[in-house]
């Protein structure tokens, strides 16, 4: 646990007693604060009382006595309307923060020589894979690494800071909205595409939330920004124009010629920025750790192609041995991990070896099993069309399992990839709408995951070719499952029930 100082003897309201809320309460208590907890769920309140916490009804509490409100990221800060606790906090002049901000303050309170380094990763897609990949690369290189945040362990439940340690933290837009002083040494924005708009009001609000990852970074911090779309380009340009150290990562030969990005949506300033500021870490990040500051590396950015990374002034990195990183989107993830590792002092050779030995992330392009000549790929984490695009584009042919609770736009943006779909097997609430959108692309509606897996496996085996059955739902899981992990495990169970050989045993 990471104790949070700065609130000794003061009452702190904590609303939302899920993973992050209870962990925040424990960390505050360990730091000397007096957390006061509340949740709409009776069982959550009982659990908090069983741990010895003060549980008070915050609807009738005297808010003038609180030093801060620690809000669950699941409770809305602004849209569709502020949570009632936010209104009470603001009326009383009480600041509203989250667990990532508490983490930031705990790190900042340490003497500079004792502070660990922090890498933070956000983005619409790819953030979990990049987080896990970078953690793997750093651990393989012998560093003391703690991985958590929006992935795995809540950030305040990670081990207490020690000099030389590195925290690799995945952060969501909801968490970033609740930060004011979070200043990671390396901040990564993988990409931005429309998502969670109901919580941010519109695309402008969503992009602003993502950009907060760079807001408090010091002059010595490094920003790594994906620039395949205009929002990332704009963020990178603004950072560079403000004198920040920025490296761009793209899967396109020129971000100005990227899909959906016209020349009018950028400007000549960005083209200059790509050379002068945007690629500051692209050549060969300093082998010195981020303390001092390191000499800023120079270059024009990193180009991530399927199976290779091209870095200004450096030999191309061959990713063909990295079996867990297929496709351009995974090459992009590898680029972020490589650049961050190099800045943190990992040698080029060690960073590359870490990339190619990465075992992969569960539920994200995960090869779960093989049956005859058919491979089964679990991409349950693809909860929107943009994420599913990355998976569909990675295979020339696939038997596609899709559906769930559709997001705005459904699978409209995937039409150009329909020719790669041999047949689609549709599940959940979106089955009907997805079927209508697929049109003449072969498809059938399945009753459940087990039925979809069985039908897809039979259809794939009947071709007599090497085939892929791909679960990449392009939809949320909440119509049938509590989360995408449960959906992915249901896929895995259905595959193994067919007698397929697990990939770990192959």
Rosetta blueprint (number, residue, H / E / L):
1 X L
2 X L
3 X L
4 X L
5 X L
6 X L
7 X L
8 X L
9 X L
10 X L
11 X E
12 X E
13 X E
14 X E
15 X E
16 X L
17 X L
18 X L
19 X H
20 X H
21 X H
22 X H
23 X H
24 X H
25 X H
26 X H
27 X H
28 X H
29 X H
30 X H
31 X L
32 X L
33 X L
34 X E
35 X E
36 X E
37 X E
38 X E
39 X L
40 X L
41 X L
42 X H
43 X H
44 X H
45 X H
46 X H
47 X H
48 X H
49 X H
50 X H
51 X L
52 X L
53 X L
54 X E
55 X E
56 X L
57 X L
58 X L
59 X L
60 X L
61 X L
62 X L
63 X H
64 X H
65 X H
66 X E
67 X E
68 X E
69 X E
70 X E
71 X E
72 X L
73 X L
74 X L
75 X L
76 X L
77 X L
78 X L
79 X L
80 X L
81 X L
82 X L
83 X L
84 X H
85 X H
86 X H
87 X H
88 X H
89 X H
90 X H
91 X H
92 X L
93 X L
94 X L
95 X E
96 X E
97 X E
98 X L
99 X H
100 X H
101 X H
102 X H
103 X H
104 X H
105 X H
106 X H
107 X H
108 X H
109 X L
110 X L
111 X L
112 X H
113 X H
114 X H
115 X L
116 X L
117 X E
118 X E
119 X E
120 X E
121 X E
122 X E
123 X L
124 X L
125 X L
126 X L
127 X H
128 X H
129 X H
130 X H
131 X H
132 X H
133 X H
134 X H
135 X H
136 X H
137 X H
138 X H
139 X H
140 X H
141 X L
142 X L
143 X L
144 X L
145 X E
146 X E
147 X E
148 X E
149 X E
150 X L
151 X L
152 X L
153 X L
154 X L
155 X H
156 X H
157 X H
158 X L
159 X L
160 X L
161 X L
162 X L
163 X L
164 X L
165 X L
166 X E
167 X E
168 X E
169 X E
170 X E
171 X L
172 X L
173 X H
174 X H
175 X H
176 X H
177 X L
178 X L
179 X L
180 X L
181 X L
182 X L
183 X L
184 X L
185 X L
186 X E
187 X E
188 X E
189 X E
190 X L
191 X L
192 X L
193 X L
194 X L
195 X L
196 X L
197 X H
198 X H
199 X H
200 X H
201 X L
202 X L
203 X H
204 X H
205 X H
206 X H
207 X H
208 X H
209 X H
210 X H
211 X H
212 X H
213 X H
214 X H
215 X L
216 X L
217 X L
218 X L
219 X L
220 X L
221 X L
222 X E
223 X E
224 X E
225 X E
226 X E
227 X L
228 X L
229 X L
230 X H
231 X H
232 X H
233 X H
234 X H
235 X H
236 X H
237 X H
238 X H
239 X H
240 X H
241 X H
242 X L
243 X L
244 X L
245 X E
246 X E
247 X E
248 X E
249 X E
250 X E
251 X L
252 X L
253 X L
254 X L
255 X H
256 X H
257 X H
258 X L
259 X L
260 X L
261 X L
262 X L
263 X H
264 X H
265 X H
266 X L
267 X L
268 X H
269 X H
270 X H
271 X H
272 X H
273 X H
274 X H
275 X H
276 X H
277 X L
278 X L
279 X E
280 X L
281 X L
282 X L
283 X L
284 X L
285 X L
286 X L
287 X L
288 X L
289 X L
290 X L
291 X L
292 X L
293 X L
294 X L
295 X L
296 X L
297 X L
298 X L
299 X L
300 X L
301 X L
302 X E
303 X E
304 X E
305 X E
306 X L
307 X L
308 X E
309 X E
310 X E
311 X E
312 X L
313 X L
314 X L
315 X L
316 X L
317 X E
318 X E
319 X L
320 X L
321 X L
322 X L
323 X L
324 X L
325 X L
326 X L
327 X H
328 X H
329 X H
330 X H
331 X H
332 X H
333 X H
334 X H
335 X H
336 X H
337 X H
338 X H
339 X H
340 X H
341 X H
342 X H
343 X H
344 X L
345 X L
346 X L
347 X L
348 X H
349 X H
350 X H
351 X H
352 X H
353 X H
354 X H
355 X H
356 X H
357 X H
358 X L
359 X L
360 X L
361 X E
362 X L
363 X L
364 X E
365 X L
366 X E
367 X E
368 X E
369 X E
370 X E
371 X E
372 X L
373 X L
374 X E
375 X E
376 X E
377 X E
378 X E
379 X L
380 X L
381 X L
382 X L
383 X L
384 X L
385 X H
386 X H
387 X H
388 X H
389 X H
390 X H
391 X H
392 X H
393 X L
394 X L
395 X L
396 X L
397 X L
398 X E
399 X E
400 X E
401 X E
402 X E
403 X E
404 X L
405 X E
406 X L
407 X L
408 X L
409 X L
410 X L
411 X L
412 X H
413 X H
414 X H
415 X H
416 X H
417 X H
418 X H
419 X H
420 X H
421 X E
422 X E
423 X E
424 X E
425 X E
426 X E
427 X E
428 X L
429 X L
430 X L
431 X H
432 X H
433 X H
434 X H
435 X H
436 X H
437 X H
438 X H
439 X L
440 X L
441 X L
442 X L
443 X E
444 X E
445 X E
446 X L
447 X L
448 X L
449 X H
450 X H
451 X H
452 X H
453 X H
454 X H
455 X H
456 X H
457 X H
458 X H
459 X H
460 X H
461 X H
462 X L
463 X L
464 X L
465 X L
466 X L
467 X E
468 X E
469 X E
470 X E
471 X E
472 X L
473 X L
474 X L
475 X L
476 X E
477 X L
478 X L
479 X L
480 X L
481 X L
482 X L
483 X L
484 X H
485 X H
486 X H
487 X H
488 X H
489 X H
490 X H
491 X H
492 X H
493 X H
494 X H
495 X H
496 X H
497 X H
498 X L
499 X L
500 X L
501 X E
502 X E
503 X H
504 X H
505 X H
506 X L
